[in-house]
Amino acid sequence: MTLLRLRGFEIHKGWLDQAAQQNIRDSLREVVQQAPLFQPQTPYGKPMSVRLSSAGKYGWFSDRSGYRYVDRHPSGRPWPAIPASVRAVWDALTGLEKQPECCLINYYSADARMGLHQDKDEADFRWPVVSISLGDDGLFRIGNQTRGGKTESVWLQSGDVVVMGGDARLTYHGVDRIRGGTSSLLPKGGRINLTLRVVE
């Protein structure tokens, strides 16, 4: 396990061993059975290339009305609880009593991308965002606190965990590319990214 620091992001390489990754993967299967993955639209009317779901009190959602948190899946059902195996990562790396209220689940197929963006739909930016990578490698790009300027990139592998807090909390970041076939964790391939957030 190695800790990298890049523009204020704490990148814990290999934080989750194979058994821990499998445990989280199996827990997520139960979540997605209750709250199936869906493909949201951006406010501009274009479908996002990732499919997503959520667990916790709130789920993240996007449509023509904008980006926001909602308390129900598009099916109308409440979001499932955040699995204990996922909450344990938050507890270990943040040491906070405050618990996340949303675990956003993003599924990237081999051709999915995520443009540079800020996580700024939360009420209080004092709390960090914790990001867990599972499955195929993803090329993670980190920008600045405003749009434009030079960026830096790092490959995230299955089991890596990134903590975005402090000055890095509102830094632009995204995923440029998925390197298919680099992990056998997900039977159908692809990458899952979990982000734990305090919403209220």
C-alpha positions in Angstrom: 0.0 0.0 0.0 1.4 3.4 -1.0 0.1 6.9 -0.3 0.4 9.4 -3.1 -0.4 13.1 -2.7 -1.3 15.0 -5.9 -2.7 18.5 -5.8 -4.1 17.9 -2.3 -5.7 14.6 -3.3 -4.7 11.7 -1.0 -4.4 8.6 -3.2 -4.2 5.3 -1.2 -2.9 2.8 -3.7 -3.9 -0.8 -3.0 -5.8 0.2 0.2 -8.3 -2.7 -0.3 -7.0 -6.2 -0.8 -8.7 -8.7 -3.0 -10.9 -10.1 -0.3 -12.1 -6.6 0.7 -12.8 -5.8 -2.9 -14.8 -8.9 -3.4 -16.8 -8.2 -0.2 -17.7 -4.7 -1.4 -18.6 -6.0 -4.9 -20.9 -8.6 -3.4 -22.6 -6.0 -1.2 -23.1 -3.8 -4.2 -25.0 -6.6 -6.0 -27.6 -6.4 -3.3 -27.8 -2.6 -3.6 -28.2 -2.7 -7.4 -30.9 -5.4 -7.2 -33.0 -2.9 -5.1 -31.9 0.2 -6.9 -31.0 -0.7 -10.5 -28.4 1.2 -12.5 -29.8 3.9 -14.7 -28.5 6.4 -17.3 -29.2 10.0 -16.3 -29.4 13.0 -18.6 -27.3 16.1 -18.2 -29.1 19.5 -17.9 -28.2 19.9 -21.6 -30.3 16.9 -22.5 -27.5 14.5 -23.4 -27.3 11.0 -21.8 -24.3 10.5 -19.5 -21.9 7.8 -20.6 -21.8 6.2 -17.1 -24.7 4.4 -15.5 -25.3 5.0 -11.9 -27.2 4.2 -8.7 -26.8 5.2 -5.1 -27.1 4.0 -1.5 -27.8 5.9 1.7 -30.3 8.6 2.7 -29.9 10.4 -0.6 -28.9 9.5 -4.2 -27.4 11.8 -6.8 -29.5 12.6 -9.8 -29.4 14.6 -13.0 -31.9 15.6 -15.6 -33.0 18.7 -17.6 -33.7 20.4 -14.2 -30.1 20.1 -13.1 -27.8 18.2 -10.8 -29.2 17.4 -7.3 -29.7 14.9 -4.5 -33.0 13.1 -4.2 -34.4 10.7 -1.6 -35.7 8.1 -4.0 -34.6 6.0 -6.9 -36.3 6.8 -10.2 -38.5 3.7 -9.6 -39.9 5.6 -6.6 -38.3 3.3 -4.0 -36.1 4.7 -1.2 -32.3 4.1 -1.7 -30.9 1.0 0.0 -28.6 1.5 3.0 -24.9 2.0 2.5 -23.2 -1.4 3.0 -21.1 -1.7 6.2 -18.1 -2.8 4.1 -18.2 0.6 2.3 -18.8 2.7 5.4 -15.8 1.0 7.0 -13.5 2.6 4.3 -14.9 6.0 5.3 -14.3 5.4 9.0 -10.8 4.1 8.5 -9.6 7.0 6.2 -11.4 10.0 7.6 -11.6 9.2 11.3 -14.8 11.3 11.4 -17.9 10.6 13.5 -19.9 12.2 10.8 -21.2 9.6 8.4 -21.8 9.8 4.7 -25.4 10.2 3.6 -24.8 9.2 0.0 -22.8 6.5 -1.7 -22.9 7.3 -5.4 -22.3 4.2 -7.6 -20.9 5.0 -11.1 -20.4 2.1 -13.5 -18.0 2.8 -16.4 -18.1 0.5 -19.4 -14.9 0.4 -21.5 -16.0 3.5 -23.5 -17.4 5.6 -20.7 -15.9 8.9 -19.5 -16.4 11.6 -16.9 -15.5 15.2 -17.9 -13.8 17.5 -15.5 -16.2 18.6 -12.8 -16.4 19.8 -9.2 -18.4 17.9 -6.5 -20.4 20.9 -5.3 -24.0 19.8 -4.8 -23.4 19.3 -1.1 -24.4 21.8 1.6 -21.1 21.9 3.5 -17.7 21.5 1.8 -15.8 21.0 5.1 -16.5 17.2 4.8 -14.3 15.2 2.4 -15.4 13.0 -0.5 -14.0 9.4 -0.4 -13.7 7.6 -3.7 -13.3 3.8 -4.1 -12.1 2.2 -7.3 -13.2 -1.3 -8.3 -12.6 -3.2 -11.5 -10.7 -2.0 -14.6 -8.1 0.7 -14.4 -9.3 4.3 -14.9 -7.2 7.3 -15.9 -8.0 9.9 -13.3 -7.3 13.5 -14.2 -6.9 16.3 -11.6 -7.3 20.0 -12.6 -7.5 23.2 -10.6 -10.1 25.0 -8.5 -11.1 26.9 -11.6 -11.6 25.7 -15.1 -8.6 25.6 -17.4 -4.9 25.4 -16.7 -2.6 22.4 -16.6 -3.8 19.1 -15.3 -2.1 15.9 -14.0 -3.3 12.3 -14.4 -2.8 9.0 -12.5 -4.1 5.5 -13.2 -6.4 4.2 -10.5 -6.5 0.5 -10.0 -9.0 -1.8 -8.3 -8.7 -1.3 -4.6 -7.3 2.2 -4.7 -9.1 4.8 -2.5 -8.9 8.6 -3.0 -9.7 11.2 -0.3 -10.7 14.6 -1.5 -10.7 17.1 1.3 -9.4 20.4 2.4 -8.1 22.5 -0.4 -8.7 19.7 -2.8 -12.4 19.5 -2.0 -13.5 21.7 -4.9 -10.8 20.9 -7.4 -11.9 19.8 -10.8 -11.4 16.1 -11.6 -12.6 13.5 -14.1 -12.0 10.2 -15.7 -10.5 10.2 -19.3 -10.2 6.6 -20.1 -10.9 3.0 -19.0 -8.3 0.4 -19.6 -10.4 -2.7 -20.3 -9.4 -6.2 -19.2 -7.1 -5.0 -16.5 -9.1 -6.6 -13.7 -11.1 -9.8 -13.2 -13.1 -8.4 -10.2 -16.2 -7.7 -12.3 -17.3 -10.7 -14.4 -18.5 -8.5 -17.3 -15.6 -6.0 -17.0 -15.8 -2.3 -16.6 -15.0 -0.1 -13.6 -17.1 0.8 -10.6 -16.4 4.0 -8.7 -18.0 4.7 -5.4 -18.0 8.2 -3.9 -19.1 8.7 -0.3 -20.5 12.2 0.5 -22.0 14.1 3.3 -25.0 15.8 1.7 -26.6 18.0 4.4 
